[in-house]
Amino acid sequence: MNQDLLLSHQLNVPESKICVSLPQVLALCAYPDLLDDDKFPEDAKQRARRILDACGGHSIGAYSSSQGIECIRQDVARYIEKRDGGISSDPDNIYLATGASDAIVTMLKLLVCGEGRGRTGVMISIPQYPLYSAALADLAAVQINYYLDEDKCWSLDIAELRRAVTAARQHCNPRAICIINPGNPTGPEQTVH
């Protein structure tokens, strides 16, 4: 989890100092008996209590919602709204995962279906992070390549997207497009336009 995300939420306590140590919050969550230890700052304890209160059985070892712990999804939604200039983000549309690779494979598994010309096609940018092509091959999905415009700092080109999806419709059912932002391995950020 992004430390800035966890640390950005002040729990509506004006006198609260910013928690400077994510490991402290994690230690308190992993071993709640430490909540009574004066060596830990109060803001770290407040954050740990908030997380533990949102966990079944007040333990991070308990099962949580399949989407992830609700208070953390709420924090993620607030972070996205702030990052994206106030564009609304719904915590119910956020799913937490153990990492990007796990999340990508899980989402692809939800999308892939069909056989022959009805097989799922997923558009991925070239150059691309190899996880996508490997996961699509493992799932027997069709990789639909679209090429980023190197001369324009690896930006998306709408004409190229149309070309790729039109060609793909001849042999599969395009169901998704993967837009990596910021780009990996190229690095640039895509704009809204």
N, C-alpha and C positions, 0 to 999 in steps of 0.2 A: 504494500500500500504506500502511496505517496506520503512522505512525512509532512509536507506542507499542507496536505489535505487534512490530516488528522490534527495538526497543530493549529489550523486556521480557525477552528470552531472554539469560541470563547465561553460556551455554556451559559451565556447571558450573565456572567459574573464580572462586572466592570473592574473590580479590584484584582481579578485573576491575572497573573503573569502568564506570558506564553510559555507553555511547556517546552522545554528545550531538549527533552530526551524521549524519543519514541521507545527506546529500550526500557525505560522506566515504566511506561504505560503497559507495555507488553509483559514485563515481569509481574506487575500488579495483577494483570488479568490472568496470567498463568498460575500465580500463587496468591490468591486473595488474602491470605493471612497477613501478607505484607501491608495491607491497607491500614493496619494499626501501627505500623512502624513510622516513627517520626523522621526517619532519614529521607523519606520520599516527600517531594513537594506536594502541597495540597492540590494544585491544578492537575498534576498527574493522577492523583487519587480520584478526583472528580471525573476525569475522563475514563478511568478504569471502571469506576462504579457505574457510569452511564452505559458502557459497553456490557458489563456483567449483568446489569438490570435488563438489558435487551436480549440476553441469552437465556434459553430454556434452562431452568435449574440454577440460574446465576453462575454458570460455568462455561468457559469457552470450549470445554470438552463435550458439551451437550450438543445434540443435533440442533441445527438452525433451519430456518426456512431455506428452501432450495435456491432462492434468489440471494441469500446471504443475510446477515444481521441487519435488521431494519434501520437502526440508528446510523449505521455506517452507510447504508444506501442513501439515507437522507443527507448525510454529510457530502457524499459523492455528488448528489443532485445539486446541492448548494454550490459546491466547487465548480461544477460544469456551468451553472448559470452565471457565476461570477466570471469564470474564464471566457465564456462566450458572450459577454456583454449584456446579460440579462435575459437571454433566450431561455424560456421555461424548460425545466428538466424534471420529469416525474420519477420519483424513487421506485415506483412500481414497474418502470421500464428498464431498471438497472439490475443487472445480474452480476454478482461478484464471483470471481473464479480464482483458482490458485495461481494463475499466471496467464499471460497472453496466449501462449501456445494451447493451454487447456481450453480457454475460452473460444479460440478460433476453431479448434477441432469440434467442440461441442456444438457451436453454431452451424458448422458445415454439416454435421450429422443430422441436424434438424431440417436442413434444406434438401438434402440429397434423396432422390427417389427416381423411379422410372427405369426403363430399358430402351435400348435402340435409340431411335430419334427422340424418344421421350425422356432420355436420361437428362438429369440436371446438369446445366452448364453454369459455371461461375466465372465471371470476368475478373481477371487479375492483371495488374499492371506489370509491364516489363520495362526496366528491370524490376525484379521482385525479390521478396524474402522467400527462400526456398521452402519454408514450412507450408505455404499455400499449395504449391504444386505437389508436394509429397502427400499432404492430407487429401487432396482431390484424387490423386492416383489410388491411395489406399481405399477411398470410398467409392471407387469406380465412377466418379463424376467426370465431366468434361471440363478441361481447362480452356477458357477462352481468353486468349492474350489480347491486351490492348497496349499500345506503345505510348509511353510518355514522351513529350516533346523536349528533347535535350536542349535544343536551341532556345527554348523559353523556360530555362531552369527546371526542366523535368515536370512541366505542367500538364494538366489534362487537356486534351483536344477533343471537343465534342464531335467533330467529323470522324475522328479515329474511333471514338466509342460507337458511333453509328455503324461504321464499317465493320467493326468487330462483331457487334450483335447481329447485324444482317447476315454476315457470313456464317455465324454460329447457328442460326435458325435452320440451316440446311441439314444439320446433323445432331442437334440437341435442343433442349428446352432451356434457354437462358433464364435463370431464376434470381440471380444475385450479381451484384458488382461489389468488388472489394476496392475501397479507396483507402489507402494507408496515409494517414495524416498526423504528424509529418512523415514524409516518405522514408521508407527503409528499403533499399540501402542509400537512396539518393539524398535524403534529408530535407528538401524544401517543403514548406507548408502550402497546402492548396487553399485558395480563397473561396469565399462563398460564391463568387461569380464563376 
